[in-house]
Amino acid sequence: MPTERKKQIVNNLVERLQPASAVVFSDFTGLSARKMEELRNKLEAQDGHFEVTKNTLINIACQKTIYGELTQEVAIGPTSTLFCSGDPIPPIKTLYEYTQNNGNLKIKGGFLEKRALSREEVISLAQLPTKEILLTQIVYAIQSPLINLAGVMQAGVRDLINVLRQASDKDQITPSTTN
């Protein structure tokens, strides 16, 4: 029979899961408390909440939302959960970079906008450029042809002005040499 404390934990997890834009599960075996706190602070600064969760309780919470049951890969071993609100890429990228620098932290899988993600899909997501970089690339791709078009159009006008200037200079030179 579930205790009142466990019911409260599940309710808190459900409250974190429902508005989350992404959720990432990781295995934190061997990660020191100091490293865990350091990671937690980095993620909090990026609208991410990182906490250790019991597999059975996070599984029950997922079942109470539209996520459903956790996969076997996620439900085994110690689990920490990253809940992302807002743009999920920066906190996921930070978690992934942390796994690269600390061999003790391993991504297990997750959810993005209510869709289940494998470990590989989470890593692919972490390797995407940030939203700001993608927007910059789009603006540049749209702007580049326009800049080239403006340059071509200006070149025609510039060439016409040069021809007229040369003709004018020629007219000025010709009468003075005949006198």
C-alpha positions, 0 to 999 in steps of 0.5 A: 500500500502506497504511503502518503509521502509516496503519493505526494512525490508522485503528484509532484512528479505529475505536476512537473511532467504535465507542462514539460516541453521535454523530459530526459532520464539519465543514470547518475551512478558514481556521480558525486553530490558536488557534481550533481549540485553543480549540474543542477545549478547549470540546468536551473539557469536554463529552465531545467529542473534536475532531480533523482527519481525512484523508477517506480514512482516516476513510472507511476507518474508517467502513467498518470500523464499521457507519457505512459509506461517507461521503457525497459532501458529507462526503468533499470538502475538509478535514475535522475530526471531532467524536466525542461520548460521552455526551449528544451535544447539548451538544458538537454545540450548541457546535460549531454555535455556533462555526460561527455565530461563526466563518464559517470552520467549516462543518458537513458532516454526521454520524451519530447513534446509527449513523444518517447525518445531513445537514448540516441534520439536524445543525443541527436537532439543535444547536438542540434544548434540552439534556437538562436543559432538556427534562427540566425542561420535562417535569416542569413539564408533568406537575406543572402540572396537579397543582398546579392540581388541588391549588389547586382542591381547596384552594379548595373546602375554603377556601370551606367554611371561610369559609362556616362562619366567616361563619355562626359570626360571624353567630351570635355577632353575633345573640345579643348584639344581642338582649340 
